[in-house]
Amino acid sequence: GNYISANTITIQTDGTHLIGEGAGCTSITYTGTTGDGVHFKSSSTSTITTYLNNCGIDGIKITRNSTSTSGIGLRLTQCNIFSGGTVHILNFPTGEYLQEGGQNIYFNSITAYVSTLYSAALPDCRMFKFTYAPIDGGLYQYAYSTHINHVYASGSFLAEVALEFSMCDGISFGSGYVAAAKQAQVRIKPVVSGKHVSV
């Protein structure tokens, strides 16, 4: 079935899993204007070792049915031991998958696609982005130890960047197809002075 929501679906409870019957059968359609589709996030930013633990998502398509100026399809913030199966994400203008901090994250497959639903380029769109989570006291939690077995990204020459790595360590992929970003297929862009990127 298709679950329609005008608000971001936010998960902040350990052990929560969103399980569908497959991306062709189960979908979440976001109908709001500037929010995210699904957001897994820790309820606290108190320390660099604070996480949302043991969550996951599988067998779901996350999409939107109208244009807007911002919003992420699937956002993970400070997640630890996250189990992702097969997920399809379509037509979010700021990005399809954003990982802020977190560690021990595994996906079998993520398909991300930006279509001609949008008539103009999306200069802020990073289809996949791996970066830090801001922590209290001016600290940062890196995006650590993440593996996506298969990644597919096609930007229809509308998304600015397909894959962006800005503050992460230990990101790996098994196989993939990355194409049709407007500016760059892969961008490595450290965002904090003195911090590194390791992919």
Protein Blocks (a to p, Z undefined) as FASTA:
>chain_A
ZZddfbdcddfbehiacddebjklgccddfbfklcfbdcddfbfkbmkbccehiadehia
cddfbdcfbdcfbdcehiahiadfbdddehiakbmbdceejehiacfbdcddddfkbabd
cfkbcfbacdddddehhiacddehiadfbacddehhmafbfbdcfbdghiacfbdcdehi
fkbmbdcddfbehiacdZZ
